[in-house]
Amino acid sequence: MQPVPSLIDGAFFISASTELISVTNPANHTQIAPLPCSTQADIARAVSSAKTALTSCSQVPVSERARVMMRYQQLLKENHDQIAELLSSETGKTFADAKGGVWRGIEVVEQGMNVPAMMMGETVGTLARGIDTYRDTQPLGVCLGITAFNFPAMIPLWMFPLAIALVNRHSYGNGTSIFTASGAAARKYQQEVEVGQVGINIPIPVPLPFFSLTGWKNSFYGDLLA
């Protein structure tokens, strides 16, 4: 029985992992396929590929990104029933319920088609004497999505289309924040995030991201205010 392949750099491959999880049909408990658990080498390769892609993808105009989302939406609709059948066999959901999950994901892809509007920033003239400000919207960069097993299409489609549509690099990322009730997550976030300001369990770091003045990356107003 063919193991479930992984996808990196636009190509499928079978992981060399010896740790396997059996994917079964809940309706009759038959095995559909063995799923290899990705190795550390697989994960490192995926992260490296994403970092490399970020450099070139960040230069793609938003209009071209929107067209990618349009084509993606078309492919999802063309293969809608086939995807729903796979979901039904792997999760035990009815075919109608599985189709609903696919459609909820397609709606997010449709939102990704609106990426030119979502990427728009804002300006404020004469915020103070002799000072105008501007703000633009940028994502974090390379991220990991951990999705629920019982929504294998809908929740990934909530994450990845918008990440693809909005991908960009930003040298002014000096502040960040996280909402969490986990002490372990808070400590890891505090110790490993590479910015000058880290906010935990608060909406935003101080000062507001509207003023990208502090931290240890670039500043809108030069090194003296960084």
Buried (B, 14 or more C-beta within 10 A) or exposed (E): EEBBBBEBEEEEEEBEBEEBEEBBBEEEEEEBBEBBEBBEEBEEBBEEBBEEBBEEBEEBEBEEBBEBBBEBBEEBEEEBEEBBEBBBBBBBBEEEEBBEBBBBBBEBBBBBBEBEEBBEEEEEEEEEEEEEBEEEEBBEBBEEEEBEEEBBBBBBBBBBBBBBBBBBEBEBBBBBBBEEEEEEEBEEBEEEBEBBBBBBEEEEBEEEBEBBBBBEBBBEEEEEEB
